[in-house]
Each structure stands twice: as structure tokens, then as C-alpha cells.
Amino acid sequence: MARKRVVERLELGSREEVDNALKTIAVNTNKIKERQAIYNADEHERRQALNVELAPLQNEKEHLETQVRMYCEQNRHEFGKKKSLELAHGILSFRLGTKKVKAIRKFTLKSALETILGLPQATFGRYVRTKQELNREAIIEDENSGLLEEEQLKTMGLQVVQEETFGYDLKDVAVSPK
């Protein structure tokens, strides 16, 4: 099936019609905000009531999870050589997490970096990243001041662009109940 392209035609022919359109937009915006505020308040009340209802269940669940974890940690021998233990109502397991680099005692990651930078580059240099990226702010600044011209930018494969977008600001319009 072929796609149909919708073409908008200009329907406003004067400033007065544009001003009336802005008034209608403002009134509709206020009605939308008002209705959303009522909905959000109702939703907040329902969420609060549900949280109060579920709090005892959540607390019991968290307490039991802690108790199960503590039991398993103290009775790891029941797992044997396995990392998991199957029971009638679930499977208990110990899983290794993803490895991560942490600083040891009396070190921070920053002080470890400084230590590595002080060592021979050939030995530990590959453990330090140097991120290279365009300094876009400097390019724009130099283009604004005339230090970079369009031809120079083209040889670098760049251009500085500034897009213009349309927008409008609404004045507050009271919504009259009908």
C-alpha cells in the first residue's frame, strides 16, 4: 500500500486569525494541563494507598531474603562443589559478578593513575587511556573571531552551522468553564 503524504495548507490569512489561533492554543494547553494535574493527583493518591497496602508484604519479603542469604552464606557446605542448590520452591545460587578495578587501601583511582604515569611507559602505558576528540567550542570560537575561515574548515571536513527553529510563547489565558 502506498504511503499518502499529508500536505498542510495555510488557512490563516491575517494577524487577527493568527492571534485567535494562539488564543485557542493557550486555552487548549491550559485545559490539558488542568486535566493532567487532576489525573496526576488521583494517580498519586492511588499509588500512596497501594504503597501502604503493600508495605508489610515488601518488608516481610526483604526480611526473608536477608535471612535466606545469611543462611546460605553460613551453610555454604550444603552446596557442595556446586554454585547452586535446587529446593522445592526455588533455586539458591552464588554467582560471580563482573570483574572491576578498585583502588586498594590508602589509594584512590586518581593516585593509582599518578603512580602508573610515573612508571616506565613501555611497562604500564597501555593501562592509561587518552581520549582524543574535537574541541568544538574552540572551533566555533575561532570561526566567530575569523581565525578559521570556511575553506579551512572544509579542508578539515567540517562546517559550522546554526539552525533556526520556529516557536511561540503563550500568554496566560484563563479557561472559562462551559
Backbone as CSV, one residue per row, in Angstrom:
resi,resn,N_x,N_y,N_z,CA_x,CA_y,CA_z,C_x,C_y,C_z
1,MET,0.848,-1.181,0.000,0.000,0.000,0.000,0.888,1.236,0.000
2,ALA,0.615,2.150,-0.867,1.423,3.362,-0.985,1.131,4.303,0.178
3,ARG,2.169,4.987,0.597,2.004,5.964,1.680,1.398,7.237,1.116
4,LYS,0.512,7.811,1.891,-0.080,9.080,1.495,0.661,10.193,2.207
5,ARG,0.960,11.202,1.474,1.654,12.338,2.052,0.636,13.425,2.377
6,VAL,0.623,13.841,3.629,-0.309,14.877,4.059,0.365,16.229,3.861
7,VAL,-0.294,17.078,3.110,0.242,18.407,2.861,-0.639,19.411,3.588
8,GLU,-0.024,20.161,4.481,-0.756,21.197,5.211,-0.850,22.442,4.329
9,ARG,-2.044,23.017,4.307,-2.231,24.258,3.560,-2.453,25.389,4.548
10,LEU,-1.955,26.533,4.206,-2.104,27.712,5.048,-3.563,28.120,5.097
11,GLU,-4.107,28.163,6.312,-5.507,28.536,6.500,-5.661,29.905,7.148
12,LEU,-4.572,30.412,7.734,-4.631,31.695,8.419,-4.222,32.787,7.447
13,GLY,-5.062,33.819,7.346,-4.799,34.846,6.353,-4.500,36.222,6.918
14,SER,-4.571,36.364,8.248,-4.318,37.686,8.820,-3.730,37.532,10.210
15,ARG,-3.205,38.663,10.713,-2.657,38.660,12.072,-3.747,38.350,13.083
16,GLU,-4.935,38.843,12.838,-6.046,38.601,13.757,-6.349,37.107,13.846
17,GLU,-6.324,36.412,12.704,-6.565,34.970,12.707,-5.430,34.233,13.427
18,VAL,-4.195,34.709,13.255,-3.059,34.108,13.956,-3.209,34.324,15.456
19,ASP,-3.625,35.540,15.864,-3.811,35.828,17.277,-4.926,34.964,17.861
20,ASN,-6.006,34.767,17.114,-7.086,33.889,17.569,-6.616,32.439,17.683
21,ALA,-5.773,32.022,16.758,-5.219,30.667,16.812,-4.357,30.506,18.067
22,LEU,-3.544,31.521,18.408,-2.736,31.472,19.630,-3.624,31.407,20.870
23,LYS,-4.745,32.145,20.854,-5.680,32.112,21.979,-6.235,30.700,22.150
24,THR,-6.631,30.077,21.043,-7.170,28.716,21.102,-6.108,27.737,21.593
25,ILE,-4.874,27.901,21.118,-3.774,27.045,21.582,-3.594,27.211,23.084
26,ALA,-3.616,28.465,23.580,-3.433,28.723,25.007,-4.561,28.120,25.832
27,VAL,-5.785,28.260,25.383,-6.932,27.703,26.107,-6.826,26.184,26.148
28,ASN,-6.520,25.561,25.001,-6.385,24.098,24.954,-5.235,23.621,25.828
29,THR,-4.127,24.349,25.816,-2.981,23.998,26.646,-3.354,24.027,28.115
30,ASN,-4.070,25.057,28.531,-4.497,25.161,29.932,-5.452,24.037,30.312
31,LYS,-6.393,23.695,29.426,-7.317,22.587,29.702,-6.554,21.274,29.834
32,ILE,-5.573,21.058,28.963,-4.761,19.832,29.016,-4.007,19.774,30.334
33,LYS,-3.363,20.879,30.708,-2.597,20.910,31.959,-3.498,20.670,33.163
34,GLU,-4.678,21.276,33.155,-5.626,21.126,34.259,-6.051,19.661,34.389
35,ARG,-6.394,19.039,33.279,-6.837,17.642,33.296,-5.695,16.710,33.721
36,GLN,-4.487,16.994,33.238,-3.330,16.185,33.620,-3.031,16.327,35.114
37,ALA,-3.205,17.523,35.654,-2.962,17.738,37.084,-3.950,16.932,37.923
38,ILE,-5.219,16.915,37.507,-6.227,16.130,38.223,-5.880,14.644,38.147
39,TYR,-5.532,14.192,36.947,-5.158,12.783,36.763,-3.951,12.427,37.627
40,ASN,-2.927,13.283,37.613,-1.714,13.009,38.386,-1.996,12.981,39.887
41,ALA,-2.861,13.858,40.357,-3.211,13.865,41.776,-3.935,12.564,42.144
42,ASP,-4.881,12.145,41.296,-5.589,10.887,41.539,-4.619,9.705,41.515
43,GLU,-3.724,9.706,40.559,-2.733,8.633,40.440,-1.826,8.601,41.664
44,HIS,-1.437,9.769,42.136,-0.590,9.850,43.330,-1.310,9.253,44.541
45,GLU,-2.586,9.575,44.687,-3.365,9.020,45.807,-3.457,7.498,45.703
46,ARG,-3.727,6.981,44.490,-3.809,5.531,44.303,-2.472,4.867,44.615
47,ARG,-1.375,5.492,44.165,-0.039,4.938,44.413,0.268,4.924,45.907
48,GLN,-0.099,6.003,46.613,0.124,6.073,48.065,-0.655,4.971,48.774
49,ALA,-1.919,4.788,48.388,-2.753,3.760,49.018,-2.177,2.370,48.752
50,LEU,-1.708,2.141,47.529,-1.115,0.849,47.188,0.175,0.617,47.981
51,ASN,0.993,1.657,48.119,2.226,1.528,48.895,1.943,1.176,50.345
52,VAL,0.920,1.783,50.927,0.549,1.483,52.311,0.096,0.027,52.416
53,GLU,-0.681,-0.417,51.436,-1.183,-1.791,51.427,-0.053,-2.812,51.248
54,LEU,0.926,-2.482,50.396,1.989,-3.431,50.068,3.186,-3.370,51.021
55,ALA,3.282,-2.341,51.841,4.448,-2.166,52.714,4.722,-3.383,53.600
56,PRO,3.721,-3.947,54.274,4.015,-5.123,55.116,4.538,-6.311,54.300
57,LEU,3.980,-6.519,53.118,4.444,-7.612,52.258,5.880,-7.374,51.808
58,GLN,6.180,-6.132,51.419,7.535,-5.788,50.967,8.543,-5.951,52.100
59,ASN,8.185,-5.508,53.287,9.078,-5.642,54.444,9.346,-7.105,54.770
60,GLU,8.284,-7.934,54.768,8.454,-9.358,55.039,9.333,-10.010,53.972
61,LYS,9.110,-9.661,52.711,9.905,-10.209,51.602,11.385,-9.870,51.784
62,GLU,11.678,-8.602,52.070,13.069,-8.175,52.255,13.710,-8.873,53.458
63,HIS,12.956,-9.017,54.545,13.469,-9.702,55.730,13.809,-11.155,55.407
64,LEU,12.891,-11.835,54.717,13.117,-13.243,54.377,14.272,-13.410,53.396
65,GLU,14.415,-12.484,52.441,15.550,-12.544,51.506,16.875,-12.431,52.260
66,THR,16.923,-11.542,53.230,18.132,-11.381,54.039,18.409,-12.649,54.832
67,GLN,17.371,-13.235,55.413,17.536,-14.455,56.197,18.029,-15.619,55.329
68,VAL,17.459,-15.754,54.123,17.877,-16.824,53.207,19.334,-16.630,52.806
69,ARG,19.716,-15.395,52.464,21.103,-15.114,52.071,22.054,-15.436,53.218
70,MET,21.713,-15.001,54.440,22.576,-15.255,55.596,22.710,-16.755,55.854
71,TYR,21.613,-17.497,55.743,21.666,-18.942,55.941,22.602,-19.594,54.917
72,CYS,22.446,-19.190,53.653,23.267,-19.785,52.593,24.743,-19.455,52.777
73,GLU,25.042,-18.235,53.184,26.441,-17.853,53.408,27.045,-18.654,54.565
74,GLN,26.270,-18.910,55.614,26.780,-19.650,56.764,26.797,-21.158,56.535
75,ASN,26.012,-21.636,55.588,25.923,-23.074,55.322,26.306,-23.396,53.883
76,ARG,27.350,-22.786,53.431,27.787,-22.963,52.047,28.156,-24.425,51.754
77,HIS,28.539,-25.153,52.782,28.919,-26.559,52.601,27.766,-27.396,52.041
78,GLU,26.506,-26.961,52.252,25.348,-27.685,51.725,25.289,-27.646,50.197
79,PHE,25.982,-26.690,49.602,26.007,-26.575,48.143,26.986,-27.573,47.530
80,GLY,27.892,-28.097,48.349,28.927,-28.990,47.828,29.843,-28.216,46.896
81,LYS,30.202,-28.832,45.792,31.074,-28.155,44.815,30.284,-27.290,43.842
82,LYS,28.975,-27.337,43.931,28.116,-26.582,43.012,27.965,-25.132,43.475
83,LYS,27.554,-24.300,42.543,27.289,-22.893,42.868,25.803,-22.668,43.131
84,SER,24.978,-23.714,42.919,23.545,-23.551,43.136,22.977,-24.776,43.840
85,LEU,21.826,-24.570,44.452,21.157,-25.629,45.191,19.667,-25.527,44.878
86,GLU,19.105,-26.606,44.352,17.692,-26.587,43.976,16.843,-27.081,45.133
87,LEU,15.835,-26.315,45.481,14.877,-26.683,46.516,13.497,-26.800,45.872
88,ALA,12.505,-27.194,46.649,11.154,-27.378,46.099,10.557,-26.085,45.549
89,HIS,10.878,-24.938,46.161,10.247,-23.678,45.770,11.202,-22.674,45.148
90,GLY,12.384,-23.108,44.780,13.307,-22.178,44.155,14.713,-22.728,44.082
91,ILE,15.555,-21.984,43.447,16.957,-22.350,43.299,17.795,-21.283,43.972
92,LEU,18.666,-21.706,44.872,19.581,-20.789,45.541,20.903,-20.848,44.794
93,SER,21.557,-19.711,44.615,22.810,-19.755,43.859,23.755,-18.638,44.265
94,PHE,25.036,-18.917,44.083,26.086,-17.923,44.219,26.631,-17.696,42.822
95,ARG,26.677,-16.471,42.382,27.168,-16.139,41.050,28.282,-15.109,41.164
96,LEU,29.294,-15.285,40.321,30.376,-14.305,40.269,29.912,-13.097,39.474
97,GLY,30.228,-11.930,39.983,29.888,-10.710,39.265,30.950,-10.391,38.229
98,THR,30.747,-9.315,37.512,31.709,-8.842,36.529,32.927,-8.290,37.245
99,LYS,34.108,-8.597,36.711,35.332,-8.075,37.323,35.363,-6.561,37.198
100,LYS,35.916,-5.911,38.215,36.071,-4.460,38.168,37.365,-4.078,38.874
101,VAL,37.889,-2.945,38.497,39.132,-2.454,39.084,38.774,-1.516,40.225
102,LYS,39.350,-1.779,41.397,39.122,-0.935,42.566,40.476,-0.536,43.140
103,ALA,40.517,0.596,43.768,41.743,1.050,44.429,41.893,0.293,45.746
104,ILE,43.125,-0.052,46.072,43.377,-0.730,47.341,43.437,0.305,48.464
105,ARG,43.564,-0.163,49.657,43.610,0.702,50.830,44.720,1.740,50.693
106,LYS,44.448,2.952,51.123,45.372,4.091,51.087,45.620,4.599,49.666
107,PHE,44.858,4.135,48.696,44.957,4.608,47.315,43.576,5.037,46.847
108,THR,43.580,5.964,45.915,42.362,6.279,45.169,42.669,5.953,43.728
109,LEU,41.652,5.925,42.878,41.918,5.665,41.462,42.795,6.768,40.880
110,LYS,42.630,7.988,41.365,43.439,9.100,40.881,44.908,8.917,41.284
111,SER,45.148,8.525,42.542,46.543,8.339,42.970,47.161,7.125,42.275
112,ALA,46.355,6.097,41.977,46.864,4.947,41.230,47.261,5.375,39.817
113,LEU,46.478,6.242,39.202,46.798,6.754,37.869,48.118,7.528,37.902
114,GLU,48.283,8.377,38.907,49.531,9.139,39.035,50.725,8.206,39.214
115,THR,50.550,7.135,39.973,51.618,6.147,40.168,51.971,5.473,38.842
116,ILE,50.953,5.075,38.098,51.181,4.416,36.803,51.894,5.359,35.837
117,LEU,51.496,6.631,35.843,52.123,7.610,34.943,53.591,7.824,35.291
118,GLY,53.967,7.562,36.540,55.358,7.700,36.965,56.226,6.498,36.622
119,LEU,55.594,5.399,36.193,56.328,4.177,35.837,56.736,4.226,34.364
120,PRO,57.684,3.370,33.947,58.088,3.356,32.530,56.882,3.120,31.607
121,GLN,56.791,3.932,30.568,55.660,3.896,29.642,55.498,2.520,28.996
122,ALA,56.604,1.890,28.647,56.540,0.602,27.964,55.919,-0.479,28.847
123,THR,56.068,-0.346,30.153,55.581,-1.378,31.061,54.073,-1.285,31.295
124,PHE,53.592,-0.105,31.668,52.194,0.027,32.059,51.415,1.070,31.254
125,GLY,51.981,1.584,30.200,51.343,2.644,29.423,49.999,2.256,28.841
126,ARG,49.818,0.990,28.544,48.563,0.569,27.928,47.387,0.596,28.907
127,TYR,47.660,0.816,30.194,46.597,0.860,31.186,46.018,2.263,31.372
128,VAL,46.529,3.217,30.607,46.049,4.596,30.714,45.478,5.007,29.369
129,ARG,44.249,5.495,29.370,43.589,5.937,28.134,43.827,7.413,27.914
130,THR,43.951,7.766,26.656,43.973,9.170,26.275,42.855,9.355,25.268
131,LYS,41.829,10.048,25.656,40.670,10.236,24.788,40.882,11.471,23.938
132,GLN,40.868,11.286,22.630,41.018,12.409,21.718,39.665,12.690,21.078
133,GLU,39.277,13.951,21.112,38.021,14.356,20.495,38.133,15.794,20.038
134,LEU,37.239,16.170,19.132,37.244,17.540,18.624,36.900,18.524,19.738
135,ASN,37.620,19.633,19.760,37.290,20.709,20.680,36.336,21.639,19.932
136,ARG,35.071,21.306,19.961,34.060,22.026,19.182,33.935,23.481,19.607
137,GLU,34.071,23.711,20.903,33.959,25.086,21.395,35.061,25.965,20.802
138,ALA,36.295,25.442,20.721,37.408,26.212,20.165,37.198,26.470,18.675
139,ILE,36.648,25.491,17.969,36.390,25.664,16.537,35.369,26.770,16.324
140,ILE,34.289,26.754,17.092,33.252,27.790,16.965,33.819,29.153,17.340
141,GLU,34.596,29.189,18.407,35.198,30.450,18.864,36.112,31.036,17.779
142,ASP,36.972,30.190,17.191,37.886,30.671,16.151,37.143,31.054,14.879
143,GLU,36.048,30.362,14.572,35.254,30.714,13.397,34.561,32.054,13.624
144,ASN,34.064,32.279,14.835,33.419,33.548,15.164,34.397,34.711,15.100
145,SER,35.638,34.474,15.555,36.623,35.553,15.582,37.315,35.756,14.233
146,GLY,37.072,34.849,13.275,37.675,34.988,11.956,39.007,34.263,11.805
147,LEU,39.490,33.588,12.846,40.742,32.844,12.747,40.601,31.610,11.856
148,LEU,39.396,31.052,11.799,39.113,29.917,10.920,38.118,30.365,9.857
149,GLU,38.461,30.138,8.613,37.568,30.501,7.525,36.900,29.252,6.975
150,GLU,35.868,29.462,6.165,35.083,28.354,5.627,35.953,27.372,4.842
151,GLU,36.903,27.862,4.079,37.784,26.992,3.297,38.652,26.120,4.198
152,GLN,39.169,26.706,5.276,39.978,25.930,6.221,39.137,24.835,6.873
153,LEU,37.900,25.179,7.211,37.000,24.195,7.807,36.720,23.056,6.825
154,LYS,36.524,23.403,5.546,36.248,22.380,4.533,37.421,21.424,4.386
155,THR,38.661,21.950,4.454,39.817,21.060,4.338,39.893,20.101,5.521
156,MET,39.300,20.502,6.660,39.259,19.624,7.833,38.041,18.709,7.801
157,GLY,37.160,18.931,6.809,35.951,18.124,6.725,34.861,18.593,7.666
158,LEU,34.874,19.879,7.991,33.911,20.426,8.947,33.184,21.625,8.374
159,GLN,32.124,21.995,9.015,31.434,23.248,8.759,30.778,23.692,10.051
160,VAL,30.605,24.970,10.223,29.920,25.497,11.391,28.548,25.940,10.922
161,VAL,27.511,25.371,11.530,26.146,25.670,11.126,25.363,26.206,12.317
162,GLN,24.353,26.958,12.014,23.452,27.474,13.038,22.048,27.365,12.483
163,GLU,21.246,26.518,13.118,19.901,26.277,12.618,18.904,27.215,13.287
164,GLU,17.883,27.550,12.549,16.829,28.400,13.062,15.568,27.567,13.206
165,THR,14.932,27.654,14.350,13.700,26.913,14.568,12.596,27.891,14.917
166,PHE,11.373,27.500,14.604,10.224,28.328,14.897,9.647,27.945,16.243
167,GLY,9.136,28.910,16.963,8.475,28.643,18.232,7.517,29.761,18.558
168,TYR,6.770,29.602,19.603,5.878,30.657,20.060,5.787,30.596,21.573
169,ASP,5.495,31.714,22.200,5.283,31.802,23.636,3.844,32.229,23.866
170,LEU,3.184,31.525,24.751,1.786,31.828,25.029,1.661,32.752,26.231
171,LYS,0.709,33.630,26.152,0.356,34.451,27.307,-0.711,33.692,28.065
172,ASP,-0.757,33.879,29.384,-1.749,33.167,30.183,-3.159,33.584,29.807
173,VAL,-3.993,32.596,29.563,-5.390,32.850,29.235,-6.225,32.021,30.197
174,ALA,-7.144,32.673,30.857,-7.985,31.971,31.805,-8.959,31.082,31.051
175,VAL,-9.177,29.872,31.583,-10.131,28.960,30.982,-11.468,29.175,31.638
176,SER,-12.457,29.546,30.840,-13.770,29.766,31.400,-14.576,28.468,31.317
177,PRO,-15.181,28.052,32.419,-15.954,26.805,32.390,-17.188,26.962,31.513
178,LYS,-17.505,25.904,30.791,-18.675,25.959,29.875,-19.824,25.199,30.428
